[in-house]
Amino acid sequence: MEENYKPVSYSQTTLTELMIPAYANFGGKIHGGILLSLMDKVAYACASKHAGNYCVTVSVENVDFLQPVEVGEMVSMFATVNYVGKSSLVIGIKVIAEDFKQGSVKHTNTSYFTMVAKDDSGKPTKVPALLLENNEDIRHFMEAIKRKELKETYKIELNNAKTILKVETEKHILEGERCKIGFYYKNNK
Ligand SMILES: CC(C)(COP(=O)(O)OP(=O)(O)OC[C@H]1O[C@@H](n2cnc3c(N)ncnc32)[C@H](O)[C@@H]1OP(=O)(O)O)[C@@H](O)C(=O)NCCC(=O)NCCS
């Protein structure tokens, strides 16, 4: 059967929002959770537009806030389909924050949301293939393949580490760490 392709540009989505005082944490900076929620929204819009279906968030990668976002800044999130599998899509989200007074723009993070398209019965359903329109689209797709491979390797290594680590015999790895073994709560009940 002939593949159905949709260009990357078809579903590119931008979400812009002013950071109001209600979004601030106790230190006066914007809560990370507010930004995560906005990223989830824009990822949903971008993925669902490409899929032509309802999508759910499966996995979130690379959420490192490199610089704090301040109250009064205007945050823009640029979402692009980087990769499609069968029912899954990887949405790359670049986040920038603009300070109107200073006239400055900072890049706070670029994160990757894996979404899965679902049909009306809630089962994963096939998404259109991706038409890569320029070198940037090609690079995004290739990088997503690489990240997927690395994630698989990491998962295997993490599982191996979990089975290898035994509290009785491997306690030495705590040496030099900022912890001690004690039974504070038990002894102070
Ligand atoms: C993710 C989910 C759809 C997988 O369902 P499943 O029956 O195991 O389906 P499959 O194994 O066919 O996986 C479907 C796709 O998800 C991908 N996937 C599953 N787990 C994944 C993970 N941890 N990371 C990345 N992709 C993942 C698979 O690779 C597959 O992609 P492909 O179709 O492009 O090859 C299912 O676990 C789910 O619905 N989770 C809840 C998602 C949700 O509700 N999120 C909202 C937050 S609560």
The ligand as a Gaussian input file, in Angstrom:
#p B3LYP/6-31G(d) Opt

LIG

0 1
 C        2.722000       3.692000      25.543000
 C        1.643000       2.676000      25.302000
 C        0.690000       3.189000      24.232000
 C        2.316000       1.391000      24.793000
 O        1.325000       0.470000      24.573000
 P        1.647000      -1.027000      24.062000
 O        0.356000      -1.752000      24.036000
 O        2.781000      -1.567000      24.838000
 O        1.980000      -0.774000      22.552000
 P        3.290000      -1.066000      21.718000
 O        4.244000      -1.998000      22.385000
 O        2.783000      -1.416000      20.350000
 O        3.989000       0.352000      21.653000
 C        3.437000       1.387000      20.895000
 C        4.540000       2.355000      20.561000
 O        4.981000       2.970000      21.767000
 C        6.390000       2.919000      21.807000
 N        6.796000       2.890000      23.204000
 C        6.321000       2.087000      24.173000
 N        6.955000       2.341000      25.335000
 C        7.848000       3.334000      25.082000
 C        8.798000       4.035000      25.857000
 N        8.972000       3.779000      27.162000
 N        9.540000       4.993000      25.276000
 C        9.374000       5.278000      23.974000
 N        8.478000       4.653000      23.162000
 C        7.745000       3.687000      23.724000
 C        6.759000       1.639000      21.082000
 O        8.091000       1.662000      20.642000
 C        5.771000       1.685000      19.937000
 O        6.259000       2.556000      18.941000
 P        6.051000       2.241000      17.361000
 O        4.592000       1.899000      17.180000
 O        6.391000       3.516000      16.695000
 O        6.945000       1.127000      17.005000
 C        0.856000       2.340000      26.605000
 O        1.783000       1.865000      27.553000
 C        0.111000       3.512000      27.179000
 O       -1.001000       3.816000      26.742000
 N        0.679000       4.207000      28.216000
 C        0.014000       5.292000      28.885000
 C        0.262000       6.614000      28.169000
 C       -0.522000       7.733000      28.814000
 O       -1.680000       7.582000      29.107000
 N        0.146000       8.862000      29.016000
 C       -0.422000       9.995000      29.641000
 C        0.217000      10.241000      30.958000
 S       -0.571000       9.375000      32.254000

